[in-house]
Amino acid sequence: MSEPLIFELSAPGRRGYNLPDIDVPRQPIDTLIPKEHQRSTAPSLPEASEPTVVRHYTRLSQLNHSIDTGFYPLGSCTMKYNPKIHETVAGLPGFRSIHPLQPDSTVQGALGLMFELQELLAAITGMDAVSLQPAAGAHGEFTGLLMIKAYHAAQGRLPGTVIAPDAAHGTNPASATAAGYHLVTVPSNQRGRVDIHHLRRLVNEDTAALMLTNPNTLGLFEDEIVEMAQIVHEAGGQVYYDGANLNAILGVVRPGDMGFDVVHLNLHKTFTTPHGGGGPGSGPVGVKQPLARFLPVPNVVRDGQMYRLDYQRPETIGKVRSFYGNFGMLVRAYTYIRTLGREGLTQVGRDAVLNANYLRARLNDRFDEPYPGPTMHEFVLSGRRQAARGVHTRDMAKRLMDYGFHPPTVYFPLIVEEAMMIEPTETESIDTLDAFVEAMREIAREAEEEPEIVLSAPHVTPVGRVDEARAARQPDLAWRAASTGFPKAEEPAAPDTPEGV
Ligand SMILES: *Cc1c(COP(=O)(O)O)cnc(C)c1O
């Protein structure tokens, strides 16, 4: 990788712009910024011409895999193609050039869009009220759990545990812990679903909530969900829907109808706003009526023909983010929903499931399938057959990059040995899926016949195989420090555990 740092491309006096001479009276800086808030030395910023900057960042972007350059079957992450019309709409001056502190009367279009998006997401999930504020899926989980806590507290109750399955995404236990709950794990059964008998034994009056994603992270639909929700409700608990996997069931079945009380959605997954380095997240939460009074403020409401930001919610959990959410993402998700309409959204879920099962059926003779049978939008294979011969899932994942594909999610969910979790999404054509199948089958052959080529992969990427343990423990920041004048990083002490542990 030969691209230098922008600091190394810097030369004194280089500029990308010329400002006209000042045509208003000059003001001494002290009248604008108090002395103690002024910096004493100039910031260490690179100086470069416009073409240097444009070429540098364009080249950097080309070193990265992206959804615009190739297939990205990262399970659970729903890396679907982001239609470009969303960018056109988000770039309209009325959306792009407004300020969050403008009076409501001057931003009626933006507020109207937010109000309608709240209503659309409520209809799609089967919830009664929605907040657009949380900035990611995990943030939505945290917000939802705080509302559940407020709901129990309003009834004079303080249950202390949250139950989540052993296949749960890592953010579920993390959010439960951050919200002050004790986490209890419910195991999966032989069918890769929550063991409902075990769940029955775990649920009691200390259960604040059950957190589930459906379909689960194995891509399997929790077919006993209605009964599970009933078990939790009878004990006074709430049922939380991790909506990151909504793509699979979009327009077909709604969490609200399955018995869930709270959901979060990842607009950056199901609703195609760019993510994975392409933009900020957005994790709206929806609730059933009994929890609506605890939603974050402000919510967008309509009075007659006018929209406004409503702060009048005395029992609110408060604000969870500055201003009103990642507004640009709300515009993109709204555009997506309105472009597809009801029928288009339903087709999304169906095609995502079809694509996943097509890949599964074309790969499950070469790789082990720990939970055989049809799945929803994603499926999990195991590389244990290849691992027995010394080629591990991580090696095959790296080899996929040589074929121009982003690797699937690996080593997750934790309950599958040598896991490869593959999610094609509905936006890929059969040609792309076939090319991916050919690459995976070829890698399975290589693992048997010429393992060296897999073990030393990747070969064609800007950076080859790195020593992962060393890269994490002894990051090489020194050359950066030398060129920028930033303080040099301390040499880390020699690790006292063996490499790779
Ligand atoms: C992505 C994901 C999350 C977390 O979403 P973030 O926006 O990354 O915080 C939670 N649960 C599941 C199942 C996910 O796939």
The ligand as a Gaussian input file, in Angstrom:
#p B3LYP/6-31G(d) Opt

LIG

0 1
 C      -26.331000      -4.963000      13.546000
 C      -27.057000      -5.621000      14.638000
 C      -27.258000      -4.981000      15.874000
 C      -26.626000      -3.656000      16.254000
 O      -26.808000      -2.611000      15.372000
 P      -25.740000      -1.406000      15.324000
 O      -26.378000      -0.382000      14.476000
 O      -24.495000      -1.981000      14.735000
 O      -25.514000      -0.933000      16.722000
 C      -28.015000      -5.630000      16.827000
 N      -28.526000      -6.858000      16.604000
 C      -28.337000      -7.520000      15.434000
 C      -28.951000      -8.881000      15.250000
 C      -27.586000      -6.922000      14.416000
 O      -27.374000      -7.582000      13.279000

